Amino acid sequence: MPKVKGVAVLGQVKFIKKNYKNVLNNVISALPAESAKYMQEHILVTEWYPYQLYTDLLRAPDKVVGKGDLSTCIEQGRLSAQHDLSTMFKMFLNFSNVQSMVSRVMVAWNSYYDTGEVEINPLTDTEATYLIKDFPDIDMAHVKNVQGWVEQFFLIALKLKGLRSEIVKCQSNGDPVTEIHYTFSA
């Protein structure tokens, strides 16, 4: 079963506490019992936790304040990227070579998840594809979160305009890889 680092879990807990203060108890109540018990414990940054906990934390706000379409997961990803790129990944913004910047960010995947690997395949000056491989149990809430994170990364780090994204394939649907396609203008 996939695992996620405590730092990712804590990031999601902080996001929920900060952005859903008025409905925090409702969000916690929306968690399955197994995941809710972790809200009473001290989460350690460097420990591994069940992937299900992370995806439950992504899905709960969508159940409480969202439309049930996981669009809140995209927004959570965008806000996480804004935070990450102004703190722990700020150094990535100093790379002048776009490919170096992108490859450094991709290394971060293994800091958060014990399953899967990622790559960004630039196709042209106006499109790119983000691939997640070898993660057959990936949850769509997580994919949408990644979709939003990469969108915000492209906007902040690469200063792209007219950005659009679409999940083309997903391992959660039985596809061999998860593929998110991005189009933009420079």
Protein Blocks (a to p, Z undefined) as FASTA:
>chain_A
ZZddfklmmmmmmmmmmmmmmmmmmmmmmpcfklmmmmmpccdfkbccdfklmmmmmmmm
mmmmmnonommmmmmmmmmmmmmmmmmmmmmmmpmblklmmmmmmmmmmmmpcgdcdddd
dfblmbccdddehilkbcfklmmmmmmmmmmmmmmmnopghiacddfbdfknopabdcdd
ddddZZ
